[in-house]
Amino acid sequence: MSGVAQLELFQETPFQWRIEKRGDMRVPGRVFASSALLPDIATDEALHQVANVATLPGIVEASYAMPDIHWGYGFPIGGVAATDVAANGVISPGGVGFDISCGVRLLVSQLTDHDIAPRLSALMDSLSQSIPRGMGKGAVWSLGSGAELTGVMRNGAAYAVAHGFGSDADLAGCEDGGTMTGAEPDAVSERARSRGILQVDSLGSGNHFLEVQAVETIYDRVIAERFGLFPAQICVMIHCGSRGLGHQICSDHVKTMVPAMARYGISVPDRQLACVPVE
């Protein structure tokens, strides 16, 4: 048993910890992490957010936290929850995410760490100069009109590839080919559009990153071969998402749901967990 951030964690397995139900929690919390990670996890409010998520109507089994858990908006980053529609389960925009389609992509090269060692400083300087990052504006792809942004929102990565930003092979490596059927750009507010149109292909801030990496050890040869990986190989890992566009879309829906909750008799411990029944 360990006291972390004023919440008791009960160890169930070497890598699984339980937060007992208390107060308005409908299910326990369940944290997947090693003992070595716990001190880092306890440095912010993420564990309290795990407990807060456990209060959502219709939540099943547990409020889960992955090993990368850290403080987020309502939900912790790395938090996972499922709700049962048949049991008045809710949908929470904060759970869907303030950073829509945030994810990680690995790009592989045929270079080795020996190949780039003499040029590493110049490489990093070049990447720094060419990749917009941080808060606010900045884009690799400057969209000329709102119609182009609509194309990006409706057709996703396929629209980018059609305009010379990527290849068909990139789409093969993306979930659903990088496009979600049924997307409705007309439902996106003008505020969200204005925030997004000047940020396409930028990296952002927070925990987003671009890293030049070298493969140090192969642990699973079959999977490594599927990814085209070999020892000492240079790869680039990119973590980014929807920037101001996605954040505003989520904020707009939270604003709509906050007053709506009273009609369904729902109260939540954090405004950013605003939710309504799926139905």
Phi, psi and omega in degrees: 000136184223134175273114182231121177051041179064015173240136179275131175253126178256123184282125179259322176217175179303338183231021181222130184231149184241136168258116183295151175298138176205156178055235183269007179296131180269336180219164175286169169264150179223121185246128176257113182191157173276162177301326181294332181278339187302317180301323178291319180298329184279001185279349178225198186266016187300319181294325175294327177292325174302315179294322179296318179299329181293353179269354185293136178300136176081001181296141183243150174067290185191165168265114190263150175225125180278170184298339181269015186306134169203169188302129179231208180255100183076286170284147168287150168297132186087010177266144182223135177214147173239141176239149183265114182301322182291344180249037181060034178300147186253164167244133182240118179306323179296332177283323174298318171128140173282349180235082186298135179064017175301134181190181184241138178233136177251123175253130183254150175238176175257010178275159175245168178298331177294323181295319187264350184309315181290343185244010188299315181299315180295322179298313181294323177297318181295317178298319180299321182284331189261348184248110177296137181209166180092187182289156170084207189283172177133126183209143170282321181254107180272107180287135184275344184203165175295333179295324178294320178297320176301320177298319178297314183292326183279320187246358171056226184297331179297324178293320179296315180296321180296340180253021172089006180256079180118182183226169177301329178296328176297318181296325180296336180267005181252142175303132180056027180066019178078011182225135177254118179294146178087007179298141183236081180302332181294342179276356182271134184291159177296326178298316179295318179299316182294329178286330186269333190294337182258014184233009185294131180072022175258165190270325180089198185225205182066232182263016176283149184201162164232123181236135168271121189235158174238137178288118183267315185219138173264117180263330180227103188296323182295312180294320179301319179294324178296325179274354182073035184258145176214159182302141179072004181291143176269130177231163174236124177252131183237131176237113178206180183204218192264003174055215184296330178302305182294321180298319181289322177302314179295315180301320179299318182286325174299316180300323178289321187279334182305306179288336182289334185301325182299328180294337182252008179066032183256134171230144181230152182284350182218127182305327182285358171263013180313140187203162171217160179302142181304322183285000000 
